Amino acid sequence: MIWNFDVDEQNSDPEFFVGVEYAIDNHSVEDCKALVDRVKNFTNLFVVDSVGITFDINNLNEVCDYVYDSGLYFLVFFISLHEEYGVPTEDGQHQKLIFRYNYYPHLWIADAKEKYGDKFLGVYAMDEPGGNQLDGGSFRLVTRAENQTEAAEIYLEWLYAHTNYYIYARECEGVTVLTSDYGLYWFDYKSGYDTILAEFAWNHSRPLHVALCRGAAKVQNRDWGVMVTWTYDGPPYLVSGDELYDDLKVAYHNGAKYAVIFDHPDTKYSEYGILTEEHFDALEDFWNYVNNNPDKHGIEKADVAYVLPENFGFGFRSSDDNIWGLWSANEDERTEKIWSDVNQLLEQYGSRLDIVYSDPEFNDDLKQQYDKIFFWNETLN
């Protein structure tokens, strides 16, 4: 196995991580180990995303020991500490808050950093907060707001409230706090995340979501990555092996720090869930490509930026996507022009384009990062 490609001389960690995510509600320690064994020779990262494992300290320790002994770096998925149980009372409160874990995660994180060292990269905290907001999911944070500025303020406040437990652990232990999402990347970063994985999923435009996520990371001085996940609701679930290989190369060439492939072992499409032999072959081919082409990491560099209005929480999945999950596209007269501008600039500049936000906190940094800047309220040349 080769573990030292693209090594950062200061901390000896790779500059690029590629691996799989074991994602399933019910725990299966042995199935998780089997997936580790299947991919450990052509990956350097494993994401433990099974609440059946992470809720139980014995299961978690057994899996993390196994991942560590296999030579892989790893991240562990955590969610809110408590679950609301029962029906609301007259004063609007739920009857009970049930503590989900049989241990205190922040103490485990501290012990894990000491035990596993740099191999324990950090915490995958919550999941798809921006997507949940746009699509009215179970983790929706803003249910009403007078305007987009208020929606952004509420979103940032509540997302930080859910993640600050892990951000505190980051400050104490120096671990990464990361999540995966398919929208509102800018605001995820502003809430405190170190890294966002932009989801390559469904029919989403890869160049567009790279531009949104990479731009947010660049201006806010954070890391970014890609999560290759669902394309179909049923078999074959993921893109083909050839398409997966291309997606991973897009991430690598555009400078992502992480490229992760989602696997759901409970969906028994194959022995390993939704990952099939063609996906493993593609991953191994990509691993060889990375090792043979370290100079191609980040060769596609963005020197052009398109600046969106402050707090414009548009989903960017189509021209009629919603804004903050609260307003339709046609309720904001700016949307049509912005959608047209973005597509015109992507066609003209391709991977050289980042999409960022006007934001007093970062406007000076923005001007220093790009050679050419277009603003939403100007006419494109």
C-alpha positions as CSV (number, residue, x, y, z in Angstrom):
1,M,0.0,0.0,0.0
2,I,1.1,3.6,-0.7
3,W,0.1,6.1,1.9
4,N,2.3,9.1,1.3
5,F,1.2,10.7,-1.9
6,D,0.9,14.4,-1.9
7,V,2.3,14.7,1.6
8,D,2.2,18.0,3.5
9,E,5.6,18.5,5.0
10,Q,4.4,20.2,8.1
11,N,2.0,17.6,9.4
12,S,2.8,14.5,7.2
13,D,-0.8,14.0,6.4
14,P,-1.9,13.5,2.7
15,E,-3.1,16.6,0.9
16,F,-5.9,14.5,-0.7
17,F,-8.1,11.8,0.9
18,V,-10.2,9.3,-1.0
19,G,-12.4,6.6,0.5
20,V,-15.8,5.3,1.2
21,E,-18.6,6.0,3.8
22,Y,-20.3,3.2,5.6
23,A,-23.8,4.6,6.1
24,I,-26.5,2.6,7.7
25,D,-28.9,3.1,10.6
26,N,-28.6,-0.4,12.1
27,H,-25.2,-1.5,13.3
28,S,-23.2,-4.2,11.7
29,V,-19.7,-4.2,13.0
30,E,-18.7,-7.2,10.9
31,D,-20.2,-5.7,7.7
32,C,-18.3,-2.5,8.4
33,K,-15.0,-4.4,8.8
34,A,-15.7,-6.3,5.6
35,L,-16.0,-3.0,3.7
36,V,-12.8,-1.8,5.2
37,D,-11.0,-5.0,4.0
38,R,-12.5,-4.5,0.6
39,V,-11.2,-1.0,0.0
40,K,-8.1,-0.6,2.3
41,N,-5.6,-1.4,-0.5
42,F,-6.8,1.5,-2.7
43,T,-8.1,4.2,-0.4
44,N,-6.6,6.2,2.5
45,L,-9.9,7.3,4.2
46,F,-12.9,5.6,5.8
47,V,-16.0,7.3,7.1
48,V,-17.9,5.6,10.0
49,D,-21.5,6.8,9.4
50,S,-23.7,4.3,11.3
51,V,-25.6,5.5,14.3
52,G,-25.9,1.8,15.4
53,I,-22.2,1.9,15.7
54,T,-21.6,5.5,16.9
55,F,-24.3,5.4,19.6
56,D,-22.5,2.5,21.3
57,I,-19.0,3.1,22.6
58,N,-18.0,-0.6,22.4
59,N,-19.1,-0.9,18.7
60,L,-17.4,2.4,17.9
61,N,-14.1,1.4,19.6
62,E,-14.1,-2.0,17.8
63,V,-14.7,-0.4,14.4
64,C,-12.2,2.4,14.9
65,D,-9.5,0.1,16.1
66,Y,-10.0,-2.0,13.0
67,V,-9.9,1.0,10.7
68,Y,-6.8,2.3,12.4
69,D,-5.0,-1.1,12.3
70,S,-5.8,-1.2,8.6
71,G,-3.8,1.9,8.1
72,L,-6.6,4.2,7.1
73,Y,-7.5,7.7,8.2
74,F,-11.0,8.1,9.4
75,L,-13.9,10.3,10.3
76,V,-16.8,9.5,12.7
77,F,-20.4,10.6,12.2
78,F,-22.2,12.3,15.1
79,I,-25.6,14.0,15.4
80,S,-27.4,15.9,18.1
81,L,-26.9,14.5,21.5
82,H,-30.6,14.3,22.4
83,E,-33.8,13.0,20.7
84,E,-37.2,14.5,21.4
85,Y,-39.6,11.9,22.5
86,G,-43.4,12.1,23.1
87,V,-45.9,14.7,22.2
88,P,-45.8,18.4,22.8
89,T,-47.3,19.6,26.0
90,E,-49.5,22.7,26.4
91,D,-46.5,24.9,26.9
92,G,-45.0,23.7,23.6
93,Q,-42.3,21.5,25.1
94,H,-41.8,17.8,24.4
95,Q,-42.3,15.4,27.3
96,K,-38.8,14.1,27.2
97,L,-35.3,14.5,25.8
98,I,-33.6,11.2,25.4
99,F,-29.8,11.1,25.4
100,R,-28.8,9.1,22.3
101,Y,-25.4,8.0,23.3
102,N,-24.2,5.6,26.0
103,Y,-21.1,7.8,26.5
104,Y,-20.1,11.5,26.0
105,P,-18.9,12.1,22.5
106,H,-16.6,15.0,23.4
107,L,-14.7,12.8,25.9
108,W,-14.5,10.0,23.3
109,I,-13.2,12.5,20.7
110,A,-10.4,13.6,23.1
111,D,-9.5,10.0,23.9
112,A,-9.6,9.1,20.2
113,K,-7.2,11.9,19.2
114,E,-4.8,10.7,21.8
115,K,-5.2,7.0,20.9
116,Y,-5.3,7.2,17.1
117,G,-3.3,10.4,16.6
118,D,-3.4,12.0,13.1
119,K,-5.3,9.0,11.7
120,F,-8.4,10.2,13.5
121,L,-9.3,13.2,11.3
122,G,-12.4,14.4,13.1
123,V,-16.1,14.6,13.2
124,Y,-18.8,14.3,10.5
125,A,-21.4,16.4,12.3
126,M,-25.0,16.3,11.3
127,D,-25.9,15.8,7.6
128,E,-27.1,17.9,4.7
129,P,-28.2,21.0,6.8
130,G,-28.6,23.1,3.7
131,G,-30.4,20.5,1.7
132,N,-32.8,19.9,4.6
133,Q,-33.5,23.6,4.7
134,L,-34.2,23.8,1.0
135,D,-36.3,20.7,0.8
136,G,-38.2,20.9,4.2
137,G,-36.4,17.9,5.6
138,S,-36.4,16.6,9.2
139,F,-33.4,18.9,10.0
140,R,-35.0,22.0,8.7
141,L,-33.8,25.0,10.8
142,V,-35.8,27.9,9.5
143,T,-39.6,27.6,9.2
144,R,-40.5,31.2,8.8
145,A,-38.7,34.5,8.2
146,E,-39.7,38.0,7.2
147,N,-36.9,38.2,4.6
148,Q,-33.7,36.5,3.4
149,T,-31.5,38.4,5.8
150,E,-33.5,37.1,8.7
151,A,-33.6,33.6,7.2
152,A,-29.8,33.6,7.0
153,E,-29.4,34.8,10.6
154,I,-31.8,32.1,12.0
155,Y,-30.1,29.4,9.9
156,L,-26.6,30.4,11.2
157,E,-27.8,30.6,14.8
158,W,-29.5,27.3,14.9
159,L,-27.0,25.4,12.9
160,Y,-24.3,26.6,15.2
161,A,-26.4,25.6,18.2
162,H,-26.5,22.0,16.8
163,T,-22.8,21.8,16.0
164,N,-21.1,23.9,18.7
165,Y,-20.6,20.8,20.9
166,Y,-18.4,19.4,18.2
167,I,-16.8,22.8,17.3
168,Y,-15.8,23.0,21.0
169,A,-14.2,19.6,20.7
170,R,-12.4,20.9,17.6
171,E,-11.0,23.9,19.5
172,C,-9.8,21.6,22.3
173,E,-8.5,18.6,20.3
174,G,-7.7,20.1,16.9
175,V,-10.0,17.8,14.9
176,T,-11.9,18.7,11.7
177,V,-15.6,19.3,11.8
178,L,-17.2,18.3,8.4
179,T,-20.5,17.6,6.8
180,S,-21.9,16.7,3.4
181,D,-24.5,18.9,1.6
182,Y,-26.0,19.8,-1.7
183,G,-26.9,23.5,-1.2
184,L,-26.2,26.6,0.9
185,Y,-22.5,25.8,1.3
186,W,-21.6,29.4,2.0
187,F,-23.8,29.5,5.1
188,D,-22.7,26.0,6.3
189,Y,-19.1,27.4,6.4
190,K,-20.2,30.6,8.1
191,S,-21.9,28.5,10.9
192,G,-18.5,27.0,11.8
193,Y,-17.8,23.9,9.6
194,D,-14.2,23.4,8.5
195,T,-15.1,21.3,5.5
196,I,-18.1,20.8,3.3
197,L,-18.4,17.9,0.9
198,A,-20.4,19.0,-2.1
199,E,-22.7,16.1,-3.2
200,F,-22.3,14.8,-6.7
201,A,-25.8,13.4,-6.9
202,W,-28.9,13.1,-9.0
203,N,-28.6,15.3,-12.1
204,H,-26.9,18.1,-10.4
205,S,-24.3,20.0,-12.4
206,R,-20.9,19.1,-11.2
207,P,-19.2,22.3,-12.4
208,L,-21.9,24.5,-10.8
209,H,-21.7,22.8,-7.4
210,V,-17.9,22.7,-7.5
211,A,-18.0,26.5,-8.2
212,L,-20.3,27.1,-5.3
213,C,-18.6,24.9,-2.7
214,R,-15.0,25.6,-3.7
215,G,-15.7,29.3,-3.9
216,A,-17.2,29.4,-0.4
217,A,-14.2,27.4,0.9
218,K,-11.6,29.6,-0.8
219,V,-12.9,32.9,0.3
220,Q,-13.6,31.7,3.9
221,N,-10.2,29.9,4.0
222,R,-11.6,26.4,4.6
223,D,-11.3,23.0,3.0
224,W,-13.8,21.4,0.6
225,G,-14.5,18.0,-0.9
226,V,-16.9,15.9,-2.8
227,M,-19.4,13.2,-1.8
228,V,-20.5,10.9,-4.7
229,T,-23.9,9.7,-3.6
230,W,-27.4,8.7,-4.8
231,T,-28.2,9.2,-8.5
232,Y,-31.2,6.9,-8.6
233,D,-33.8,5.9,-5.9
234,G,-33.6,2.3,-7.0
235,P,-31.0,0.0,-8.5
236,P,-28.3,0.8,-9.6
237,Y,-28.4,3.7,-7.1
238,L,-25.0,5.1,-8.1
239,V,-23.5,6.2,-11.4
240,S,-21.6,3.6,-13.4
241,G,-18.0,2.8,-12.7
242,D,-16.8,4.9,-15.6
243,E,-18.9,7.9,-14.4
244,L,-17.6,7.4,-10.9
245,Y,-14.1,7.5,-12.1
246,D,-14.8,10.8,-14.0
247,D,-16.4,12.3,-10.9
248,L,-13.4,11.5,-8.8
249,K,-11.1,13.0,-11.3
250,V,-13.2,16.2,-11.4
251,A,-12.8,16.5,-7.6
252,Y,-9.1,15.8,-7.8
253,H,-8.3,18.2,-10.7
254,N,-10.4,21.0,-9.1
255,G,-8.4,20.8,-5.8
256,A,-10.8,19.0,-3.5
257,K,-9.2,17.8,-0.3
258,Y,-11.6,14.9,0.1
259,A,-13.4,12.6,-2.3
260,V,-15.8,10.1,-0.6
261,I,-18.1,7.5,-2.1
262,F,-21.4,6.9,-0.3
263,D,-22.2,3.3,0.4
264,H,-25.5,2.0,2.0
265,P,-24.9,-1.6,3.0
266,D,-28.5,-2.1,4.1
267,T,-29.6,-1.7,0.5
268,K,-28.5,-5.1,-0.7
269,Y,-27.9,-4.4,-4.3
270,S,-24.5,-6.2,-4.0
271,E,-22.5,-8.0,-1.3
272,Y,-21.4,-4.6,0.0
273,G,-24.7,-2.7,-0.5
274,I,-25.0,-0.2,-3.4
275,L,-21.3,-0.5,-4.2
276,T,-20.6,-3.1,-6.9
277,E,-17.4,-4.5,-8.4
278,E,-17.4,-1.9,-11.2
279,H,-17.3,0.8,-8.5
280,F,-14.5,-0.8,-6.6
281,D,-12.6,-1.2,-9.9
282,A,-13.1,2.5,-10.7
283,L,-11.9,3.4,-7.2
284,E,-8.8,1.3,-7.6
285,D,-8.1,2.8,-11.0
286,F,-8.5,6.3,-9.5
287,W,-6.2,5.4,-6.7
288,N,-3.5,4.4,-9.2
289,Y,-4.2,7.6,-11.2
290,V,-3.7,9.8,-8.0
291,N,-0.4,8.0,-7.1
292,N,0.9,8.3,-10.6
293,N,-0.2,11.9,-11.1
294,P,0.4,13.9,-7.9
295,D,1.0,17.0,-10.0
296,K,-2.6,17.0,-11.3
297,H,-4.2,17.7,-7.9
298,G,-5.7,21.1,-8.2
299,I,-4.6,21.8,-11.8
300,E,-8.0,23.4,-12.5
301,K,-7.7,26.7,-10.7
302,A,-10.4,29.3,-10.3
303,D,-9.3,32.9,-11.1
304,V,-12.8,34.2,-11.9
305,A,-15.6,34.8,-9.4
306,Y,-19.3,35.6,-9.7
307,V,-20.6,37.4,-6.7
308,L,-24.2,36.7,-5.5
309,P,-26.3,39.1,-3.4
310,E,-25.8,38.8,0.4
311,N,-28.0,36.2,2.0
312,F,-29.4,34.9,-1.3
313,G,-30.2,31.4,-0.2
314,F,-31.1,30.0,-3.7
315,G,-30.8,26.2,-4.2
316,F,-29.1,26.3,-7.7
317,R,-30.4,22.9,-8.8
318,S,-32.6,24.4,-11.5
319,S,-33.9,27.8,-12.7
320,D,-37.1,27.4,-10.5
321,D,-35.4,26.1,-7.4
322,N,-36.5,27.7,-4.1
323,I,-34.9,30.3,-1.9
324,W,-34.2,29.2,1.7
325,G,-37.0,26.7,1.3
326,L,-39.4,29.5,2.0
327,W,-39.8,31.4,-1.2
328,S,-40.2,30.4,-4.8
329,A,-37.8,31.6,-7.5
330,N,-40.3,33.9,-9.1
331,E,-40.8,35.7,-5.8
332,D,-37.4,37.3,-6.2
333,E,-36.9,39.3,-9.4
334,R,-33.1,38.8,-9.2
335,T,-33.3,35.0,-9.7
336,E,-33.8,34.9,-13.4
337,K,-30.8,37.1,-14.2
338,I,-28.6,35.3,-11.7
339,W,-29.4,31.9,-13.1
340,S,-28.7,33.2,-16.6
341,D,-25.4,34.8,-15.6
342,V,-24.2,31.7,-13.8
343,N,-24.8,29.4,-16.8
344,Q,-23.3,31.9,-19.2
345,L,-20.1,32.2,-17.1
346,L,-19.8,28.4,-16.6
347,E,-20.0,28.0,-20.3
348,Q,-17.4,30.7,-20.9
349,Y,-14.9,29.9,-18.0
350,G,-15.7,26.3,-17.0
351,S,-13.7,25.2,-14.0
352,R,-12.0,28.6,-13.7
353,L,-15.2,30.0,-12.2
354,D,-16.1,30.2,-8.5
355,I,-19.5,31.4,-7.2
356,V,-19.3,33.4,-4.0
357,Y,-21.4,35.8,-1.9
358,S,-21.2,39.5,-1.1
359,D,-20.5,39.5,2.6
360,P,-18.9,42.4,4.6
361,E,-16.9,39.8,6.6
362,F,-15.2,38.5,3.5
363,N,-15.4,41.1,0.8
364,D,-11.7,42.1,1.2
365,D,-10.6,38.5,1.0
366,L,-12.7,38.0,-2.1
367,K,-11.0,40.8,-4.0
368,Q,-7.6,39.3,-3.3
369,Q,-8.5,35.8,-4.4
370,Y,-9.6,36.3,-8.1
371,D,-8.2,38.1,-11.1
372,K,-11.6,38.8,-12.6
373,I,-14.9,39.4,-10.6
374,F,-18.4,39.7,-11.9
375,F,-21.2,41.1,-9.7
376,W,-24.8,40.0,-9.9
377,N,-26.1,43.5,-10.4
378,E,-23.8,44.3,-13.3
379,T,-24.3,43.5,-17.0
380,L,-22.0,40.7,-18.2
381,N,-19.6,41.8,-20.9
